[in-house]
Amino acid sequence: MLAVLGTPNAFHAQIMEAAGCEAAFVGTGITGGNYTAFPDTGVLSAAECVQFGGYIARAVSFPVILDGDTGHGGAPAVRRLVHDCIRAGLAGIRIDDQPIEGKRATQTPGVEVVSRDAAVDRYRAAVRARDELDPDFVIMAQCYARDAVNGGMHELVERLNAYWTLGGVDWVQFESPHSIDEIRQARRGDRHALRHAGQARPAADPRRAFRARAAHRVVHVPARPGPQGDELGVLARLQGT
């Protein structure tokens, strides 16, 4: 299991590293809000996120993954975002499946998801951009379908499979499960991830180690139940229940 902890800034990231943290997440809520006091509704620009994410990534030796929200635009914008993240020293990016024009904060009413095809296209664009510069960069898909007004539990499981098999992402995130049973259901239902679990490859540096762990194909779930945002999470292997 790999614990990925949210970090508000580079100074706290260094404290986390001294305490033994293995990886960190730079969120538009916990980190972007700390710098700007803006709400987590997609108002931060891609350039702003990459800038403070890069500060943090360069301040520590462990891998750092950036919250890329919706990708900040269509395929060309996603490509630029991924390239900028790689050049800034980040180890990965998380991109969600909400609509760009209707982005809402996690666990707020009215969340919607784009069509499956549109989401898969978004992730394919990120994967293609990754492969152009750094195959070890991690692409993570955040799925909001569980609480989306146009989603549900069945839709979430179908999307986790689609994002993995068709989108080609490294990690899938089940956003805001309502119970431990739902996490078990997602694990059982994510049949393709289970089939390919354990294909880790040798890693010689932090980013390769990050991707090697990603090869276990994990579901990212909140560490605590209830409305707490997505700053602190655990990565549970898609093996067993």
Secondary structure, 3 states (H helix, E strand, C coil): CEEEEECCCHHHHHHHHHCCCCEEEECCCCCHHHHHCCCCCCCCCHHHHHHHHHHHHHHCCCCEEEECCCCCCCHHHHHHHHHHHHHHCCCEEEEECCCHHHCCCCCCCCCCCCCHHHHHHHHHHHHHHHHHHCCCCEEEEEECCCCCCCCCHHHHHHHHHHHHHCCCCCEEEECCCCCHHHHHHHHHHCHHHHHCCCCCCCCCCHHHHHHHHHCCCEEEEECCCCCCCCCEEEEEECCCC
